[in-house]
Amino acid sequence: MPKIAISYRRSDASAISGRIFDRLAAHYGKHSVFMDVDSIPIGIDFRAHIDATLRRTDVVLAIIGAKWLGAQDGGEARIREEGDPVRVEIETALARGAPVIPVLVDGARMPEAAALPQSFGAFAFLNAAEVATGRDFDGQIGRLIAAIDRAAAAAPGDAASIYASSKATARQRLLLDAARFFVTPLILLLAAHFLVVVALDWDAVYLWLACLTFPAAFGATFAWFAGRGAGAACGFAIALGLVAAAGMTVSESLATGDPLLPQSRLEWLENFQFAAAMALSFVAGYFAAGVLRRLSPLMSRA
């Protein structure tokens, strides 16, 4: 029988988590299912106990209700706190490469990646099971049991590739973010430069407009969806500015036959200005979106 750990937030989904526990205990045996309310000894460091338990666990169920993030008035959600038990459980499971199955209860939705700690990796993109307290409960539990059996039967290498150990997940997320927030705006900027400067010979003001709006838009998107900090945003911004400016120079040189490198101090300055403008626009969009994210809960409560 597989060993199953149930991770949930008491203030979010205590009742339905108990029902899920009872059904799984009846199917697999009570000693095969770990639930923190019943299993953590009083006076024991919960972090050490979670780590020890997950060493013996084949599958982790993350029970996610409408309040799973643990939103707090006037502060960040509890999931952002390093000492949050739910965060420790998920982080520990992912770091060990254990299969993690999100279970959405009573109509809840998967949290967005931007709302989760960076250590959660691709957790927000895992395919989730659904369980509701209504008449579909029995059928949904049956499907959940089948998913548990498949995850437990997978070889350790398969489980790690599906659910991603911390290193693999971080590398995959970096490649995905690079495609979304570096390659995509880079292509748009180079296309705008080619149209404005080479194909249509428009006034340079249109190129400046593209160099300000595209990076700002992607910087704002980075803040909402990448789940990374200001340091990563600055890194993406600098790389985008430098590579885009260099690409524009190469494109213009190939189209006009001019020397590849700038030939005067003024041309070098112009290239630097374009690179700086794109990088700063990306950062400005990132911080503007961050301010909006912090203000939106306050506005909704007003």
C-alpha positions in Angstrom: 0.0 0.0 0.0 1.3 3.5 -0.8 2.0 5.9 2.0 0.0 9.1 1.5 0.4 12.5 3.2 -2.4 15.0 3.2 -1.4 18.6 3.3 -4.2 21.2 4.0 -4.8 24.4 5.8 -7.1 24.1 8.8 -8.8 27.4 8.2 -9.5 26.5 4.6 -10.6 22.9 4.1 -10.6 21.1 7.5 -14.0 19.4 7.1 -13.6 18.0 3.6 -10.0 17.1 4.3 -11.3 14.9 7.1 -13.7 13.2 4.7 -11.0 12.6 2.2 -8.8 11.2 5.0 -11.6 8.8 6.1 -12.1 7.4 2.6 -8.4 7.0 1.9 -7.9 5.4 5.3 -10.7 3.0 4.6 -9.2 2.1 1.2 -5.5 2.0 2.1 -5.5 1.4 5.8 -5.3 4.1 8.5 -1.6 3.7 9.0 -1.0 4.4 5.3 -2.4 7.9 5.5 -0.7 10.8 7.3 -2.8 13.9 8.4 -1.1 16.5 10.5 -3.9 17.0 13.0 -3.8 13.4 14.2 -0.1 12.6 13.6 2.2 15.4 14.8 3.2 14.8 18.4 2.7 17.7 20.8 5.9 19.6 21.5 7.7 18.3 18.4 9.3 20.7 15.8 6.8 20.4 13.0 9.4 21.0 10.3 11.5 18.0 11.5 8.4 15.8 11.8 7.2 16.8 8.3 10.7 16.0 6.8 10.8 12.6 8.6 7.3 11.8 7.5 7.8 12.7 3.8 10.9 10.5 3.7 8.4 7.6 4.1 5.7 9.1 1.8 5.0 7.9 -1.7 2.4 10.6 -2.6 1.4 14.0 -1.2 -2.1 15.4 -1.6 -2.3 19.2 -1.5 -5.9 20.0 -0.5 -6.6 23.4 -2.0 -9.8 25.4 -1.0 -10.7 29.0 -1.6 -8.6 30.2 1.3 -5.6 27.9 0.8 -3.2 30.8 0.3 -4.0 32.1 3.7 -4.8 35.7 2.9 -4.3 38.1 5.8 -5.6 41.7 6.2 -2.9 44.2 5.7 -0.2 41.7 5.0 1.1 39.0 2.6 -0.6 35.7 2.4 0.6 33.0 4.9 1.9 30.9 2.1 4.6 33.6 1.6 5.8 33.1 5.2 8.8 30.8 5.6 7.4 29.2 8.7 4.0 28.5 7.3 3.3 24.7 7.8 1.5 24.3 4.5 4.4 26.0 2.7 7.0 23.7 4.5 5.0 20.6 3.5 4.8 21.5 -0.2 8.4 22.7 -0.4 9.7 19.6 1.4 7.7 17.3 -0.9 8.9 19.1 -4.1 12.5 19.2 -2.9 12.5 15.4 -2.4 10.9 14.8 -5.8 7.8 13.2 -4.2 4.7 13.1 -6.4 2.4 16.0 -5.4 -1.3 15.9 -6.5 -3.2 19.1 -6.0 -6.8 18.4 -5.0 -9.2 21.3 -5.6 -12.2 21.1 -3.2 -15.6 22.7 -3.5 -14.9 24.6 -6.7 -11.5 26.1 -5.8 -9.0 27.0 -8.6 -5.3 26.5 -8.8 -3.4 29.5 -7.5 -1.4 31.5 -10.0 2.4 31.1 -10.0 2.9 34.7 -9.0 1.0 34.1 -5.8 3.3 31.3 -4.7 6.9 31.2 -3.4 9.5 30.8 -6.0 10.5 27.5 -4.3 7.2 26.0 -5.5 8.6 25.8 -9.0 5.9 24.5 -11.5 3.4 23.6 -8.8 0.9 26.0 -10.2 0.9 24.2 -13.5 0.3 20.7 -12.1 -2.9 19.0 -13.3 -5.3 18.9 -10.3 -7.9 16.5 -9.1 -11.3 17.8 -8.1 -13.4 16.8 -5.1 -16.7 18.4 -3.9 -18.9 17.7 -0.9 -22.0 17.0 -3.1 -23.3 13.9 -4.7 -20.2 13.5 -7.0 -18.0 13.0 -3.9 -17.8 9.2 -4.2 -17.0 9.2 -8.0 -14.4 11.9 -7.5 -12.7 10.0 -4.6 -12.6 7.0 -6.9 -10.7 9.0 -9.6 -8.4 10.4 -6.9 -7.5 6.9 -5.7 -6.7 5.9 -9.2 -4.5 8.9 -9.6 -2.7 8.1 -6.3 -2.1 4.5 -7.5 -0.6 5.7 -10.8 1.7 8.2 -9.0 2.8 5.6 -6.4 3.5 3.0 -9.1 5.7 5.4 -11.1 9.5 4.8 -10.8 11.4 7.4 -8.8 12.9 8.8 -11.9 9.5 9.1 -13.5 8.0 10.9 -10.5 10.9 13.3 -10.5 10.5 14.1 -14.2 6.7 14.5 -13.8 6.5 16.5 -10.7 10.1 17.9 -10.9 12.7 18.0 -8.2 13.8 21.4 -7.1 16.8 21.7 -9.5 14.9 20.4 -12.6 11.9 22.6 -11.9 14.0 25.7 -11.5 15.7 25.0 -14.8 12.5 24.4 -16.6 10.9 27.5 -15.1 13.9 29.6 -16.1 13.7 28.4 -19.7 9.9 29.0 -19.8 10.4 32.5 -18.4 13.2 33.2 -20.9 10.9 32.3 -23.7 8.0 34.4 -22.5 9.8 37.5 -21.1 13.0 37.7 -23.1 12.7 35.9 -26.5 9.2 37.2 -27.2 9.8 40.9 -26.5 13.2 40.6 -28.3 11.5 39.4 -31.5 8.8 42.1 -31.3 11.5 44.8 -30.8 13.6 43.6 -33.7 10.5 43.3 -35.9 9.5 46.9 -35.0 13.0 48.1 -35.7 13.0 46.4 -39.1 9.6 47.9 -40.1 10.3 51.4 -38.9 14.0 51.8 -39.9 14.5 49.5 -42.8 11.2 48.6 -44.5 9.1 51.8 -44.1 11.8 54.4 -43.2 9.5 56.1 -40.7 10.5 58.7 -38.2 12.6 57.4 -35.3 9.9 58.5 -32.8 8.0 55.3 -33.7 10.9 53.1 -32.9 11.3 54.9 -29.5 7.6 54.3 -28.9 8.0 50.6 -29.5 11.2 50.5 -27.3 9.3 52.0 -24.4 5.9 50.2 -24.7 6.9 46.6 -25.4 9.4 46.2 -22.6 7.1 48.0 -20.1 4.2 45.6 -21.0 6.4 42.5 -20.6 7.9 43.9 -17.4 4.4 44.2 -16.0 3.5 40.7 -17.1 6.7 39.4 -15.5 5.6 40.9 -12.2 2.2 39.2 -12.4 3.1 35.8 -13.7 6.7 35.0 -13.3 6.8 34.8 -9.5 10.4 36.1 -9.4 11.9 39.0 -7.5 13.2 42.4 -8.5 16.8 41.1 -9.0 15.5 38.6 -11.7 13.5 41.4 -13.3 16.6 43.6 -13.5 18.6 40.8 -15.0 15.9 40.1 -17.7 15.7 43.9 -18.3 19.5 44.4 -18.8 19.8 41.3 -21.0 16.8 42.4 -23.2 18.2 46.0 -23.6 21.7 44.9 -24.5 20.7 42.1 -26.9 17.9 44.1 -28.6 20.2 47.1 -29.1 22.9 44.8 -30.6 20.4 43.0 -32.7 19.1 46.3 -34.1 22.6 47.3 -35.1 23.3 44.0 -36.8 19.9 44.2 -38.7 20.5 47.7 -39.9 24.1 46.8 -41.0 22.9 43.8 -43.0 20.1 45.9 -44.7 22.2 49.0 -45.5 25.7 47.7 -45.8 27.0 50.0 -43.1 29.8 48.9 -40.7 28.6 46.4 -38.1 30.0 48.4 -35.2 29.1 52.1 -34.4 31.7 54.4 -36.1 31.4 57.4 -33.9 30.9 58.4 -30.3 27.4 59.7 -31.2 26.4 56.3 -32.7 27.7 54.5 -29.6 25.7 56.9 -27.4 22.6 56.3 -29.5 22.9 52.5 -29.1 23.4 52.9 -25.3 20.3 55.1 -25.1 18.2 52.6 -26.8 19.5 49.8 -24.6 19.0 51.8 -21.4 15.5 52.9 -22.5 14.4 49.3 -23.1 15.9 48.0 -19.8 14.5 50.9 -17.7 11.0 50.5 -19.4 11.0 46.8 -18.5 11.9 47.6 -14.8 9.3 50.4 -14.7 6.6 48.1 -15.9 7.6 45.5 -13.3 7.5 47.9 -10.4 4.3 49.6 -11.6 2.6 46.2 -11.7 3.9 45.3 -8.3 2.4 48.5 -6.8 -0.9 47.7 -8.5 -0.9 44.1 -7.1 -0.4 45.5 -3.6 -3.1 48.1 -4.0 -5.7 45.8 -5.5 -6.6 44.0 -2.3 -6.9 47.4 -0.5 -9.1 48.7 -3.3 -11.4 45.7 -3.2 -11.9 46.1 0.5 -12.6 49.8 0.3 
